[in-house]
Amino acid sequence: MPAVSRREFLKKTATDAAVAGFLAAGVAELRANPLGLPIGAQTYPHRAMIKEGNFSGLLKTLADAGVHTIELCSPIGYADFSSLSDGKQVKKIVADHGLACESAHFSMRELRQGQAASIAWAKDAGITQMITATLGAGNTPTMDDVKKAADEYNHIADVAARSGIQQGLHNEGFEVSIVDGQRTYDVLFGLLDPKLVKFQFQMSTISRGFDAAEYFTKYPGRFFSMHLQDWNPETKTTVAVGKGTIDWKKVFTAAKIGGVRNYFIEQNMDMTKEGAAFLKALKV
């Protein structure tokens, strides 16, 4: 081995330390986002900007806030998103801002009346997850109502699957209702085909006693997504992610069991920015 001068040794040591520091920082960054997944945001709370024709402005604001992936709403079923009817153009605009989008919400009405058009738009936009907010069978359903709704959605999901799209179900009014002394949500887990329908958990349902970690553990592999909000039990209001009482490390640890593949902050812009900053530093 050739001799190395003291100056060369010190220079090499400093360089190696800098490289090691850079790599360590990189590893920390990779480990920071929960589950190693990109931080996402649902665009529904910001729909006014889309309605005004400022989709690009919204994407820039979200990207600047640390968001890397978005969830849209269908321009067919959501009037405020009607300007996004050209799916291929939407896909390009999203990519031009350095973002990704594989998930969107679709109304039950459009899926009932013209699912083929919804699927066509989804394919053009690069959407692989088609989610509906609720099956909408009322807030005081009978068991027959629940079974009928589940049968219909299994059929819708089967059609989507044949096009290479995973159908999903959120949890809103109908899903958090009670039927025959049971939570309708739990009954649906037994009625909906686990291969055809995955679930997206709405964190704000903690206000109704729905515990995300409990559901992810109870129904492993049945989930693929989350909508994020935090909760202040004293004021009984939703707050920015990381500003409430939800144990996010526990939630994300359980989310891995549940099968969650993406998550989206669904709050106003100020809260979205606060939540993104919190998630960026959260190590799970």
Helices and strands as residue ranges (DSSP letters): H 6-32, G 34-36, E 40-42, G 44-46, H 47-51, H 55-64, E 69-73, G 79-84, H 87-96, E 100-105, H 108-125, E 129-132, H 143-162, E 166-169, E 178-179, E 182-183, H 184-191, E 197-202, G 203-208, H 212-218, E 223-228, E 230-232, E 237-239, H 248-258, E 262-265, H 269-281
